[in-house]
Amino acid sequence: MGRRALAGAYDMTDAFNDVSFRLAPGASGADAIARIDRILAPYGGGAAYDRHDQVSDFVVSSKIQQLRSMAVIVPSVFLGIAAFLASLMLSRLVRTERVQIGTLKAFGCSGGRIARHYLTLALAIVSAGGLAGLAAGIWLGSATAKLYVVYFHFPILRYELSPGLVAMTLDEEYSLAHVPRLQCCGESRMKPT
């Protein structure tokens, strides 16, 4: 049914049943609501209400809060598990190669050089995982922003990658690479028998 025919059927020709206002910076929301209510009252206008009272604002705000929570909890859990697995893998590798480590020490190789070898392995693993995680995070962040534009009908929503956040994340990942170093250093101190 066309707009004119529908407006005529409901006796709303040249009328409206929904209006939105944008306030100037620094304007009082409560004053604007009171004035709008006064102006529209003779025409049967309902009570005006602020954005924080709208259901759509609640939904969008709760989604953003969920994303904030997930941005803290999920990476922390994932990085903790990754650090545990890297430590476990490297400590088993060092235990498996105890004979080779002892042989190297018998031939005069220093414990620091042996520990650096295993630390380099840990850094290579962390670098590969960090770069893959960064690429996946950029792709997922961009896809989520595009999904929100479509779902919530935002006129524009740009995904921006924060260089500071990337640097902080990579710093945390590289600090996790030093966790297995404790195992390696202990093994590198052993004396050949």
C-alpha distance (Angstrom), angle and dihedral (degrees) to the residues before:
residue distance angle dihedral
M1 . . .
G2 3.80 . .
R3 3.80 124.0 .
R4 3.84 95.0 -112.8
A5 3.79 94.0 48.7
L6 3.79 91.7 47.2
A7 3.82 92.1 47.5
G8 3.80 90.0 51.1
A9 3.82 92.2 48.8
Y10 3.79 91.5 54.7
D11 3.83 95.6 38.2
M12 3.80 91.0 -115.5
T13 3.80 101.3 123.1
D14 3.82 107.8 151.8
A15 3.81 89.1 2.1
F16 3.78 135.4 111.1
N17 3.78 134.8 -153.6
D18 3.80 100.3 -163.9
V19 3.80 133.0 43.5
S20 3.81 134.7 169.3
F21 3.78 127.4 -157.0
R22 3.77 130.5 -160.6
L23 3.79 114.2 -149.1
A24 3.77 123.5 -140.8
P25 3.80 115.8 -112.1
G26 3.78 110.1 -79.8
A27 3.84 94.5 16.7
S28 3.79 117.6 137.8
G29 3.80 113.0 -112.4
A30 3.80 93.3 -157.2
D31 3.84 92.3 52.9
A32 3.80 91.9 47.6
I33 3.82 91.7 49.7
A34 3.82 91.6 50.0
R35 3.83 92.2 49.7
I36 3.82 93.0 46.4
D37 3.81 91.1 49.6
R38 3.84 90.4 50.3
I39 3.81 93.2 49.2
L40 3.81 96.2 45.6
A41 3.85 98.1 39.3
P42 3.86 95.1 88.1
Y43 3.81 89.1 54.4
G44 3.80 95.3 51.2
G45 3.78 95.3 -99.1
G46 3.79 115.9 169.4
A47 3.76 124.1 -131.4
A48 3.78 115.9 -64.1
Y49 3.77 117.5 -130.7
D50 3.78 138.2 -166.9
R51 3.81 126.1 -106.7
H52 3.81 94.4 -103.8
D53 3.83 88.3 61.5
Q54 3.81 93.2 56.6
V55 3.79 120.3 101.1
S56 3.80 92.1 -135.8
D57 3.81 91.3 56.6
F58 3.80 90.0 50.0
V59 3.83 91.7 51.1
V60 3.81 94.1 47.8
S61 3.82 92.7 44.3
S62 3.80 92.1 49.4
K63 3.82 91.2 48.8
I64 3.80 90.6 51.5
Q65 3.81 90.1 48.4
Q66 3.82 89.8 50.9
L67 3.80 89.9 51.8
R68 3.82 90.7 50.0
S69 3.81 91.1 51.2
M70 3.79 92.6 46.5
A71 3.80 90.7 47.8
V72 3.81 89.5 60.3
I73 3.80 104.5 33.9
V74 3.81 103.7 40.2
P75 3.83 97.2 49.8
S76 3.82 91.2 44.6
V77 3.80 92.3 53.1
F78 3.80 92.2 42.7
L79 3.82 93.9 48.7
G80 3.80 91.2 46.3
I81 3.80 91.8 52.8
A82 3.82 90.8 44.5
A83 3.82 91.0 51.9
F84 3.80 90.7 49.1
L85 3.81 92.6 49.4
A86 3.81 93.2 45.6
S87 3.79 90.7 49.6
L88 3.79 91.4 47.6
M89 3.80 93.3 47.6
L90 3.80 94.6 47.3
S91 3.81 94.6 44.2
R92 3.83 89.7 52.4
L93 3.79 90.0 46.8
V94 3.80 91.1 51.1
R95 3.83 91.5 47.5
T96 3.80 90.1 48.9
E97 3.79 91.4 50.7
R98 3.80 96.7 45.7
V99 3.77 92.2 116.2
Q100 3.82 92.0 52.4
I101 3.81 90.6 46.2
G102 3.81 89.9 51.2
T103 3.80 90.9 48.7
L104 3.80 91.7 50.3
K105 3.80 90.6 49.4
A106 3.81 90.6 48.6
F107 3.79 89.0 55.5
G108 3.80 90.5 52.2
C109 3.80 103.6 -95.6
S110 3.80 109.7 150.8
G111 3.80 122.8 -119.3
G112 3.80 90.5 -124.0
R113 3.79 91.4 56.6
I114 3.80 90.9 50.9
A115 3.81 91.6 47.7
R116 3.83 89.9 49.6
H117 3.80 89.2 54.4
Y118 3.80 92.0 57.2
L119 3.79 92.2 40.3
T120 3.82 88.9 54.2
L121 3.81 88.6 53.4
A122 3.80 90.4 51.0
L123 3.82 91.2 48.2
A124 3.81 91.2 50.5
I125 3.80 90.8 52.2
V126 3.81 92.2 46.7
S127 3.81 92.1 46.7
A128 3.80 92.8 52.1
G129 3.80 91.8 46.0
G130 3.81 92.3 44.2
L131 3.78 93.9 52.0
A132 3.81 92.3 45.5
G133 3.81 90.3 47.8
L134 3.80 91.8 47.7
A135 3.81 91.9 51.2
A136 3.81 91.7 46.9
G137 3.82 91.0 46.7
I138 3.79 92.9 51.3
W139 3.80 91.3 48.5
L140 3.83 94.1 46.0
G141 3.82 92.8 44.9
S142 3.79 91.8 51.3
A143 3.81 91.9 45.7
T144 3.82 91.1 49.4
A145 3.82 91.5 50.8
K146 3.82 90.4 50.5
L147 3.81 90.4 48.2
Y148 3.82 91.0 51.5
V149 3.82 90.9 50.5
V150 3.80 90.1 54.9
Y151 3.82 98.0 38.6
F152 3.81 99.4 43.0
H153 3.83 95.9 31.2
F154 3.79 93.6 -125.0
P155 3.80 110.7 176.7
I156 3.80 89.9 -138.2
L157 3.78 134.6 -1.8
R158 3.78 118.1 169.2
Y159 3.77 124.4 -162.2
E160 3.79 109.4 -134.5
L161 3.78 123.4 -171.0
S162 3.78 111.5 -143.4
P163 3.83 111.6 -138.8
G164 3.80 89.5 -156.5
L165 3.79 91.7 54.8
V166 3.81 91.5 48.4
A167 3.81 90.7 49.9
M168 3.81 91.8 48.3
T169 3.81 91.8 49.0
L170 3.80 93.7 48.5
D171 3.81 89.5 46.9
E172 3.81 90.4 54.0
E173 3.79 91.2 47.7
Y174 3.80 92.7 50.7
S175 3.79 91.1 47.2
L176 3.82 87.4 54.2
A177 3.79 88.3 55.1
H178 3.82 87.6 65.4
V179 3.83 92.0 59.4
P180 3.84 93.2 82.3
R181 3.81 88.5 47.7
L182 3.80 88.7 80.2
Q183 3.79 89.9 61.5
C184 3.80 92.8 44.7
C185 3.78 94.0 48.6
G186 3.79 91.1 51.5
E187 3.76 91.8 52.4
S188 3.80 93.5 43.4
R189 3.83 89.7 58.1
M190 3.79 93.6 59.1
K191 3.78 116.8 113.9
P192 3.79 120.8 -125.6
T193 3.81 113.1 -112.3
